[in-house]
Amino acid sequence: MSHCLTLGTFALPQLTLAALPQAQAPSRGEGTNMTQTMQNYAFDGFMLLGLIVLGVMFLGVAWHAFGVYHEIHEGKKKWRDLGSTAAVGVGILGIGIFLVTKATGIL
């Protein structure tokens, strides 16, 4: 069986090669020259980096809030500590979103 498969691979190479997807144009278009196209790809890369940073910030705030919730059940903290953690976390995330939005506007 494997001999037939190997023979088919060499006899019909167009069947063994997968059609790879084409590269997508950047979100701001390809531009009129190579420099503009590379700048547009860099813009998309920085946008992705900003989203990753915001995602990590969100996970950090959630991790801290879960820690405070756990300490409430151990009697080390009170419910108001969880409320203040949530309020500060929302503020931090809001500032982070604002800064990433402003930074992408500069690009």
Backbone torsions as a table, in degrees:
resi	resn	phi	psi	omega
1	MET	NA	-42.5	-178.7
2	SER	-69.9	-26.4	177.4
3	HIS	-67.0	-39.5	178.7
4	CYS	-66.3	-38.8	179.2
5	LEU	-66.2	-42.7	177.9
6	THR	-64.9	-42.9	178.4
7	LEU	-62.9	-41.2	177.9
8	GLY	-65.2	-33.6	178.6
9	THR	-64.8	-41.0	179.8
10	PHE	-79.2	-30.8	-177.4
11	ALA	-78.7	-34.4	-176.2
12	LEU	-126.4	71.4	-175.5
13	PRO	-65.7	-26.2	-179.6
14	GLN	-66.6	-22.9	178.0
15	LEU	-80.5	-22.9	-177.4
16	THR	-88.6	-17.7	-179.3
17	LEU	-90.4	123.9	179.1
18	ALA	-78.7	148.8	176.3
19	ALA	-80.4	112.3	-179.3
20	LEU	-80.1	146.1	178.7
21	PRO	-68.5	151.0	178.4
22	GLN	-77.5	154.4	177.4
23	ALA	-67.5	137.8	-179.8
24	GLN	-84.8	146.6	175.9
25	ALA	-71.7	150.9	177.3
26	PRO	-63.7	162.0	-175.1
27	SER	-65.4	-26.7	179.2
28	ARG	-95.2	11.8	178.6
29	GLY	94.3	168.8	-176.4
30	GLU	-80.5	-24.1	-178.9
31	GLY	86.1	176.7	-177.0
32	THR	-92.7	-16.7	177.6
33	ASN	-142.5	177.8	-175.7
34	MET	-65.2	-35.2	-179.2
35	THR	-64.1	-45.5	178.7
36	GLN	-65.0	-39.0	178.5
37	THR	-63.0	-44.1	178.8
38	MET	-66.2	-36.3	175.8
39	GLN	-64.3	-38.8	179.0
40	ASN	-68.6	-37.9	174.7
41	TYR	-66.0	-38.5	177.6
42	ALA	-64.0	-38.0	176.4
43	PHE	-59.2	-45.8	178.6
44	ASP	-63.2	-37.2	178.0
45	GLY	-65.1	-42.2	178.0
46	PHE	-68.3	-34.0	175.0
47	MET	-62.6	-43.7	178.0
48	LEU	-63.0	-42.6	177.8
49	LEU	-60.9	-41.4	177.2
50	GLY	-62.8	-40.3	177.5
51	LEU	-65.7	-37.2	177.7
52	ILE	-65.5	-42.9	178.7
53	VAL	-60.9	-44.0	178.7
54	LEU	-65.3	-37.2	177.0
55	GLY	-63.4	-41.2	178.0
56	VAL	-66.9	-38.0	176.5
57	MET	-61.7	-44.7	179.1
58	PHE	-60.6	-44.4	179.4
59	LEU	-64.5	-36.2	177.7
60	GLY	-65.0	-42.9	178.3
61	VAL	-65.4	-43.1	179.6
62	ALA	-64.7	-41.1	179.1
63	TRP	-60.8	-44.4	179.5
64	HIS	-65.5	-40.8	179.8
65	ALA	-64.3	-39.7	177.2
66	PHE	-65.3	-35.7	176.8
67	GLY	-65.0	-41.7	177.9
68	VAL	-65.8	-40.1	178.2
69	TYR	-61.5	-40.9	178.2
70	HIS	-64.2	-40.9	-179.8
71	GLU	-69.7	-24.4	174.7
72	ILE	-63.8	-42.7	-178.1
73	HIS	-73.8	-18.8	173.5
74	GLU	-87.4	-6.9	179.0
75	GLY	86.2	7.6	-178.8
76	LYS	-84.0	-27.0	-178.5
77	LYS	-131.1	167.9	180.0
78	LYS	-111.4	169.3	-179.1
79	TRP	-64.4	-29.5	178.3
80	ARG	-65.7	-27.5	175.8
81	ASP	-65.7	-38.2	176.6
82	LEU	-67.4	-38.2	177.0
83	GLY	-63.9	-42.7	178.8
84	SER	-69.1	-34.6	176.1
85	THR	-63.1	-42.1	179.1
86	ALA	-65.9	-41.6	-179.5
87	ALA	-65.9	-44.4	178.8
88	VAL	-67.1	-38.8	178.4
89	GLY	-62.3	-42.3	177.0
90	VAL	-63.6	-40.3	177.5
91	GLY	-63.3	-43.7	179.0
92	ILE	-63.2	-44.7	179.3
93	LEU	-65.4	-38.2	177.4
94	GLY	-63.2	-43.1	178.0
95	ILE	-65.9	-39.6	178.4
96	GLY	-62.6	-44.0	178.2
97	ILE	-63.4	-42.2	178.4
98	PHE	-60.4	-45.9	-178.0
99	LEU	-66.9	-40.2	178.9
100	VAL	-67.2	-38.3	177.3
101	THR	-63.5	-43.8	177.7
102	LYS	-65.1	-39.7	-178.6
103	ALA	-65.7	-37.9	178.5
104	THR	-72.2	-24.8	175.0
105	GLY	-70.3	-29.1	178.2
106	ILE	-71.7	-35.7	-179.3
107	LEU	-65.0	NA	NA
